Amino acid sequence: MIGGSRIRREYSIAPGRIQGQGRHGKALAADYVLGYRNTKLAVVKAKAMGHELTEGVGQAKDYEQKLSLRHTYATNGLGIYAIDMRSGTEGEVATFPTLGELWTLTFPSTRSGTGDAADKAR
């Protein structure tokens, strides 16, 4: 992993609804949140291999909006579906972007500092 990067599993988005008598419903949590330099860059919704690739897209978009992120991904372990909420583009992709690519997609006018191809091209 690149220094300053984080992959957070079961990232808490919101506490569960109050059901009364001091009980709460199930909390809302993203499967993975990808971050760099203390900045959340994307959310990933993971489903098991037996599920359709796009089955988690609705949840992924919901998480992305609640976290105010631009990029989200849904995967079933066999494929990756990418969504850019700002441009409205979405579709299947071959691989997840590198950390530098994700930083550049999110902040086009800055360098990530990761030293990968996205930075070298600038």
Secondary structure by P-SEA (a helix, b strand, c coil): ccccbbbbcccccccccccccccccbbbbbcbbbbccccccbbbbbbccccccccaaaaaaaaaaaacccbbbbbcccbbbbbbccccbbbbbcccccaaaaaaaacccccccccccccccc
